[in-house]
Every structure is written in C-alpha cells, then in structure tokens.
Amino acid sequence: MAPDAYSMYSTKVQGALFVGFMLGSIFGEVFMSGRLSDWIVGTLAKKNNKRNPALRLLPSYAAALMTGVGYALWGVSIDKKWHWMTGEVALFLVGAGIQIGNTAMSSFIVDLYPEHVMDVISFYSVLFNLASFIEPWFISNWVASSGNKTHLDTSGALSFKD
C-alpha cells in the first residue's frame, strides 16, 4: 500500500520507500538479530550456569516495539501528510523489527527442538510465508471497500471514511 499512500509523489519516491524497509531488514539481521541474541544467551548462560532457550526470545520485545512504533509512525505520517522521508524512517523500523522478531523466533525454535530442526523450521516458514501472502492478497479490496482510515463518530459507532 506504500505506492497508494504516496500517490502524489513521483514513481522514484514511491520506489525509494522500499529502500528504508530493505535497509531496516539488513540492519536488523546484521546488528541486532544473530549477534545480539548470541551475546545475550552466552552472557546469561555464564551468569546462571544454565542455558535456557527462552533467552532467545528477549530480542523479540525490541522487535515488537520497533514494529509497532514504525507502523504507527507510518500511519500518522500518511494521515497528517508529513514528508515522505518520515515514512521512510517508519518503514526502516518496521523492516528491522520484523527481521529481529523472525530471527529471534527461528533461533528459539532451533534451540528448543534441536532434534527436529528441519521439520519445525519448515513448518514455521510455511506459516510465516502464508501470513505474508494473505495480507497483500486481500488488503486492496479491503481498503477499496472500507476506505483508508477509521473514524469514531460522536455516538461511539465505528465508521469508515476516506
């Protein structure tokens, strides 16, 4: 929906919006996911003299926060018609958050079920890709039928308006 949200800009700007998401994904993978997760697990395992697979989930808190803030910032920037670079920063946060969360979950699964790694990761990949397919498949029809944003009228009823 990024090109639709920024339809008043040129196709170069619309294409550049995907750079923030891509750089966020790379940043999340290189700097936050693997190395950070390994450092957290290693440090806490030495401290407690016990390795716990649940420690792999700690970066997912940062991932949820980054993704939530990124989506909220992106939505507000579109609603308030802020500069497209604000949306770029928001999509960077979303990309980093999704990548950190995905890597944290995959690492947790591998640590929790080492004897069934291929089966469990394959199952997780199918679910992840299925979710990635469903939203884009239906979002255009949903937005076309209900509008771009929701409003609460004075009676408290939820209505959809452009």
TATA-V782203 format. One record per pair of residues at least 24 apart in sequence whose C-alpha atoms are under 7 Angstrom apart, sorted by the first residue. I is the first residue (numbers start at 1). J is the second residue. If there is no record, write none. Layout:
# TATA-V782203
I;J  I;J
This chain:
# TATA-V782203
5;78  17;88  20;88  20;89  20;91  20;92  21;91  21;92  21;94  21;95  22;95  23;92  24;92  24;93  24;95  24;96  25;95  25;96  25;99  27;96  28;96  28;97  28;99  28;100  29;99  29;100  32;100  33;100  33;103  33;104  53;108  53;111  53;112  54;108  56;104  56;107  56;108  57;104  57;105  57;108  59;100  59;104  60;100  60;101  60;104  63;97  63;98  63;100  63;101  64;97  66;93  66;94  66;97  67;93  67;94  67;97  67;98  70;94
